[in-house]
């Protein structure tokens, strides 16, 4: 070998690695996607919960208004009529309209009992709620109004926030 002539090494060209593919994503991206979906689902469920709570608060506020009006004018007929209407409207809001709107008489009372933790509407007050909408404004009643108010209040407070399930399900 002659030291005066430069020798060239036989080297191969530099080969770059293949470009990184976008699929499948790295585990960090999967984690980020899962976290984002969980946040969206949580926000959706929280919004639904707030709507349900607002409906229940509105029903209880209307109940308080009826009780306040009764304390003011002591009109038992108007109290029974107002409570009957409130219970009907509440059921139509909480349960499927097709299952509740057409109920009358004992079927209505049985529905109220089936949606209560205790069987409280199979009483004289339950019967009174059936006939109350048909009383004239001059009809005079002699009932224990506090017991009727307590009966309706217990039922209203034990209702689900917004149950679209079967009509006979327990809350």
PyMOL commands that set and color helices and strands:
alter all, ss='L'
color gray80, all
select helices_A, chain A and resi 27-73+76-94+97-100+105-114+124-134+145-157
alter helices_A, ss='H'
color red, helices_A
deselect
rebuild
show_as cartoon
